[in-house]
Amino acid sequence: MALYLSEDDVKAVLTMPLALEAVTAAHQELSREGAQAAQDTPRARTRLPQTALHLLQGGLPGLGILGYKAYTSNRSGNRFNVFLFDAASGVLQAVVSADFLGMMRTGAASGVAAKWLARPESEVAGVFGTGWQARGHVEAICTALPLRRVQVYGRKRDKLETFCAEMGARLPGVEIVAAETPETTVRGADVIGTVTTAAQPVFEADWLTPGVHINAAGSNAIIRQELSEATVRRCDLVVVDTVETALKEAGDLLPLLEKGRLSARQLVELGDVMLGRRPGRTGPEQITLFESQGLAVQDLALAARVVALAQARGLGQELPFGA
């Protein structure tokens, strides 16, 4: 029978180091060649007047699994589940409630990118966003880099201060502070993160310090744009989850691609940097950018690890199907 894991089950075993390890492995497997290479299909969406269904699917031969994440979104919120199948038999192995899991893997993607692309001595980060996804983002970059200070900006001051207090308690070794303005968030930062639903750029290109790394995690549709065209054009290296997904979803990049100011061949996949196929940062003054859209293989790799840990602890419940 298949195993079902609730949100509480997932929270009981999932940590950020585990998420970073899983996302790293997923990108490495995706960039390998041959039969052991992972497969990932860009997100598909079905929209009705009140609700949208989003589907990401893929397979990880190295783990012997394939599956998909399905989630719905409407005014009442989002509902996430990951479905894991055995690659050899096709049997359903698990259904994992994936709100917390998705938040952690989204953050982990930024953490992994920062580890590979930011200057290793980075100490100060500036983050835009105070929502659910921003929590994982801040924890991930603080786990991946020796950060001593994170400057966070949000439009609502009360929500911003609450966010900083909660994240400061969660990450006691790092100073989490509320930034006064977008400009003070960016000036002097070694790492910038944008985790918003903004339709317009959240900061100016000329505020960036040479050598900064940018994680852009919120723009996954043409109607969303966290970075200005000028900011993208200042970047010496533009890294993406996969080129195929970026060409379909990266709202920060699509305007430049359509105008011919950026070409698909300039986009570098994160896994290729990890495997040494493409160079990452090659100098301390370079400005690097990671555009994070989210991949099925990230969810699958993390869900598989969570299921194994949950089974070892006797968590979850059997479903009356899947055999």
C-alpha positions as CSV (number, residue, x, y, z in Angstrom):
1,M,0.0,0.0,0.0
2,A,1.1,3.6,-0.6
3,L,2.1,5.7,2.3
4,Y,0.5,9.1,3.0
5,L,2.5,11.8,4.8
6,S,0.7,14.8,6.3
7,E,2.2,18.2,6.7
8,D,3.0,17.4,10.4
9,D,4.7,14.2,9.3
10,V,6.9,16.1,6.8
11,K,7.8,18.8,9.3
12,A,8.9,16.1,11.8
13,V,11.7,14.9,9.5
14,L,12.5,17.7,7.0
15,T,15.5,20.0,7.7
16,M,17.2,22.6,5.5
17,P,20.4,20.6,5.2
18,L,18.4,17.7,3.9
19,A,16.7,20.0,1.4
20,L,20.0,21.4,0.2
21,E,21.4,17.9,-0.3
22,A,18.4,16.7,-2.2
23,V,18.2,19.8,-4.5
24,T,22.0,19.5,-5.2
25,A,21.6,15.8,-6.2
26,A,18.6,16.5,-8.4
27,H,20.4,19.2,-10.4
28,Q,23.5,17.0,-10.8
29,E,21.4,14.0,-12.0
30,L,19.5,16.2,-14.4
31,S,22.7,17.4,-16.1
32,R,24.2,13.9,-16.5
33,E,24.1,12.2,-19.8
34,G,22.8,8.7,-20.7
35,A,20.3,6.4,-19.0
36,Q,21.0,7.7,-15.5
37,A,20.1,11.2,-16.4
38,A,17.0,12.6,-14.7
39,Q,14.0,13.9,-16.8
40,D,12.0,17.0,-16.0
41,T,8.9,18.3,-17.8
42,P,8.1,22.0,-17.4
43,R,5.0,23.0,-15.5
44,A,1.7,22.6,-17.2
45,R,-1.4,24.7,-16.1
46,T,-5.1,24.2,-16.5
47,R,-7.1,27.3,-15.7
48,L,-10.8,27.5,-14.9
49,P,-12.6,30.8,-13.8
50,Q,-12.1,30.2,-10.1
51,T,-9.2,27.7,-9.8
52,A,-6.0,26.7,-11.6
53,L,-4.3,23.3,-11.6
54,H,-0.5,23.2,-11.9
55,L,1.4,20.0,-12.7
56,L,5.2,19.3,-12.6
57,Q,6.4,15.9,-13.5
58,G,9.7,14.1,-13.9
59,G,11.8,11.1,-13.1
60,L,15.1,10.3,-11.2
61,P,16.6,7.0,-12.4
62,G,19.2,7.2,-9.7
63,L,16.6,7.0,-7.0
64,G,14.4,4.6,-9.0
65,I,11.4,6.9,-8.9
66,L,9.2,9.0,-11.1
67,G,6.3,11.2,-10.2
68,Y,4.7,14.5,-10.1
69,K,3.6,17.4,-7.9
70,A,0.1,18.7,-8.4
71,Y,-1.3,21.8,-6.8
72,T,-4.3,24.0,-7.1
73,S,-4.5,27.7,-6.5
74,N,-7.4,30.0,-6.0
75,R,-8.5,32.9,-3.7
76,S,-8.7,30.5,-0.7
77,G,-5.1,29.4,-1.0
78,N,-2.9,26.7,-2.5
79,R,-3.0,22.9,-2.0
80,F,0.1,20.8,-2.8
81,N,0.8,17.1,-3.0
82,V,3.7,15.1,-4.4
83,F,3.0,11.6,-5.9
84,L,5.9,9.1,-6.0
85,F,5.9,6.0,-8.1
86,D,8.4,3.1,-8.3
87,A,10.2,3.5,-11.7
88,A,10.5,-0.3,-12.2
89,S,7.0,-1.4,-11.3
90,G,5.0,1.7,-11.8
91,V,3.4,1.2,-8.3
92,L,2.4,4.2,-6.3
93,Q,4.8,4.5,-3.3
94,A,3.7,7.6,-1.5
95,V,1.5,10.7,-1.5
96,V,3.2,13.6,0.3
97,S,1.5,16.7,1.5
98,A,3.9,19.3,0.1
99,D,3.2,22.9,1.3
100,F,6.1,22.9,3.8
101,L,8.1,20.6,1.5
102,G,7.7,23.0,-1.5
103,M,8.7,26.0,0.6
104,M,11.8,24.3,1.8
105,R,12.9,23.0,-1.6
106,T,12.2,26.4,-3.2
107,G,14.4,28.0,-0.6
108,A,17.0,25.3,-1.0
109,A,17.3,26.0,-4.7
110,S,18.4,29.5,-3.8
111,G,20.7,28.2,-1.2
112,V,22.4,25.8,-3.6
113,A,22.7,28.5,-6.2
114,A,24.3,30.9,-3.7
115,K,26.8,28.2,-2.6
116,W,27.9,27.7,-6.2
117,L,27.7,31.2,-7.5
118,A,28.1,33.7,-4.7
119,R,31.5,34.7,-3.3
120,P,32.3,32.2,-0.6
121,E,33.1,34.9,1.9
122,S,29.7,36.6,1.5
123,E,28.4,38.0,4.8
124,V,25.5,40.3,4.1
125,A,22.3,39.5,2.2
126,G,19.4,41.7,1.2
127,V,16.0,39.9,0.8
128,F,12.8,41.3,-0.7
129,G,9.7,39.5,0.6
130,T,8.2,38.5,3.9
131,G,5.8,35.7,2.9
132,W,5.8,31.9,3.3
133,Q,8.4,31.3,0.6
134,A,10.7,34.0,1.9
135,R,11.1,31.9,5.1
136,G,12.8,29.1,3.3
137,H,14.8,31.4,1.2
138,V,16.4,33.1,4.2
139,E,17.0,29.9,6.1
140,A,18.6,28.3,3.0
141,I,21.1,31.1,2.2
142,C,22.1,31.3,5.9
143,T,22.7,27.6,5.9
144,A,24.7,27.7,2.6
145,L,26.8,30.7,3.3
146,P,28.6,32.3,6.3
147,L,26.2,35.2,6.5
148,R,26.2,37.4,9.6
149,R,23.4,39.8,8.6
150,V,20.2,39.6,6.5
151,Q,18.5,42.8,5.6
152,V,14.8,42.2,4.7
153,Y,12.4,44.6,3.0
154,G,8.6,44.3,2.9
155,R,5.9,46.9,2.1
156,K,4.0,46.2,5.3
157,R,6.0,47.3,8.3
158,D,4.2,45.2,10.9
159,K,4.5,42.0,8.8
160,L,8.2,42.8,8.1
161,E,9.0,43.2,11.8
162,T,7.2,40.0,12.7
163,F,9.1,38.2,10.0
164,C,12.4,39.4,11.2
165,A,11.7,38.5,14.8
166,E,10.6,35.0,13.8
167,M,13.5,34.3,11.5
168,G,15.9,35.8,14.0
169,A,14.7,33.3,16.6
170,R,15.0,30.5,14.1
171,L,18.5,31.5,13.0
172,P,20.1,32.8,16.3
173,G,23.6,33.1,14.7
174,V,22.5,35.6,12.1
175,E,21.3,39.2,12.6
176,I,17.9,39.5,10.8
177,V,16.9,43.1,10.4
178,A,14.2,45.2,8.8
179,A,15.5,47.4,6.0
180,E,14.2,50.9,5.8
181,T,14.0,51.1,2.0
182,P,14.6,49.0,-1.1
183,E,17.9,50.9,-1.7
184,T,19.3,50.2,1.8
185,T,18.4,46.5,1.3
186,V,20.6,46.3,-1.8
187,R,23.5,48.7,-1.1
188,G,26.5,46.8,0.1
189,A,24.9,43.4,0.0
190,D,26.9,40.3,-1.1
191,V,23.7,38.4,-2.0
192,I,20.3,39.7,-3.1
193,G,17.1,37.6,-2.9
194,T,13.8,38.4,-4.4
195,V,10.9,36.3,-3.2
196,T,7.8,38.3,-4.2
197,T,4.8,38.3,-6.5
198,A,5.8,41.7,-7.9
199,A,4.7,42.8,-11.4
200,Q,7.3,45.6,-11.4
201,P,11.1,45.5,-10.6
202,V,11.8,45.8,-6.8
203,F,15.1,47.6,-7.0
204,E,17.3,49.7,-9.3
205,A,20.3,48.2,-11.2
206,D,22.7,51.0,-10.2
207,W,22.3,50.1,-6.5
208,L,24.1,46.8,-7.0
209,T,27.6,46.3,-5.7
210,P,30.2,44.6,-8.0
211,G,30.5,40.9,-7.1
212,V,27.0,40.5,-5.8
213,H,25.0,37.4,-6.5
214,I,21.2,37.6,-7.1
215,N,18.7,34.9,-6.5
216,A,15.4,35.7,-8.2
217,A,12.7,33.3,-7.0
218,G,9.4,35.0,-7.5
219,S,8.9,35.6,-11.3
220,N,7.5,32.4,-12.8
221,A,5.2,34.0,-15.4
222,I,5.3,36.8,-17.9
223,I,3.1,39.0,-15.7
224,R,5.7,38.9,-12.9
225,Q,8.9,40.8,-13.0
226,E,11.1,41.4,-10.0
227,L,14.3,42.5,-11.9
228,S,14.6,45.3,-14.4
229,E,16.0,44.7,-17.8
230,A,18.9,46.9,-16.8
231,T,19.6,44.7,-13.8
232,V,19.7,41.5,-15.9
233,R,22.0,43.2,-18.5
234,R,24.4,44.1,-15.7
235,C,24.8,40.4,-14.9
236,D,27.9,38.7,-16.2
237,L,26.4,35.2,-15.8
238,V,22.7,34.2,-15.9
239,V,22.0,30.7,-14.5
240,V,18.7,28.9,-14.6
241,D,17.1,25.7,-13.4
242,T,16.8,24.5,-17.0
243,V,16.8,26.5,-20.2
244,E,13.6,24.9,-21.3
245,T,11.7,26.0,-18.2
246,A,13.3,29.4,-18.2
247,L,12.2,30.0,-21.8
248,K,8.7,29.2,-20.8
249,E,8.3,30.9,-17.4
250,A,11.1,33.3,-16.4
251,G,9.3,36.6,-16.3
252,D,12.5,38.5,-15.6
253,L,14.2,37.1,-18.7
254,L,11.4,36.9,-21.3
255,P,11.3,40.6,-22.2
256,L,15.0,40.6,-23.0
257,L,14.7,37.3,-24.9
258,E,11.9,38.7,-27.0
259,K,13.8,41.9,-27.8
260,G,17.0,40.0,-28.7
261,R,18.9,41.6,-25.8
262,L,19.5,38.1,-24.3
263,S,19.8,34.8,-26.1
264,A,19.0,31.3,-25.0
265,R,22.6,30.2,-25.5
266,Q,23.7,32.7,-22.8
267,L,21.6,30.8,-20.2
268,V,23.6,28.4,-18.1
269,E,21.9,25.5,-16.3
270,L,22.8,25.2,-12.6
271,G,23.6,21.4,-12.9
272,D,26.1,22.1,-15.6
273,V,28.0,24.5,-13.3
274,M,28.0,21.8,-10.6
275,L,29.4,19.2,-13.0
276,G,32.0,21.5,-14.4
277,R,30.5,21.6,-17.9
278,R,30.0,25.4,-17.8
279,P,31.9,27.9,-15.7
280,G,30.3,29.6,-12.8
281,R,31.7,32.7,-11.2
282,T,35.2,33.3,-12.5
283,G,36.0,36.6,-10.7
284,P,35.2,38.4,-7.5
285,E,33.8,41.5,-9.4
286,Q,31.3,39.5,-11.5
287,I,27.6,39.9,-10.9
288,T,25.8,36.6,-11.1
289,L,22.1,35.8,-11.3
290,F,20.1,32.6,-10.6
291,E,16.6,32.6,-12.0
292,S,14.6,30.0,-10.0
293,Q,11.4,28.6,-11.5
294,G,11.1,25.3,-9.7
295,L,11.5,21.8,-11.0
296,A,9.7,18.5,-10.5
297,V,12.9,16.7,-9.8
298,Q,13.7,19.0,-6.9
299,D,10.3,18.0,-5.3
300,L,10.8,14.3,-6.1
301,A,14.3,14.1,-4.8
302,L,13.3,15.8,-1.5
303,A,10.0,13.8,-1.2
304,A,11.9,10.5,-1.6
305,R,14.2,11.4,1.2
306,V,11.4,12.5,3.5
307,V,9.5,9.3,2.8
308,A,12.5,7.2,3.8
309,L,13.0,9.1,7.0
310,A,9.3,9.0,7.8
311,Q,9.2,5.2,7.3
312,A,12.2,4.7,9.6
313,R,10.3,6.6,12.3
314,G,7.0,4.9,11.7
315,L,5.3,8.1,10.5
316,G,2.4,8.4,8.1
317,Q,-0.5,6.1,7.3
318,E,-1.2,3.5,4.6
319,L,-3.6,4.3,1.8
320,P,-6.1,1.7,0.6
321,F,-4.6,1.8,-2.9
322,G,-1.3,1.8,-4.7
323,A,-0.3,-1.9,-4.5
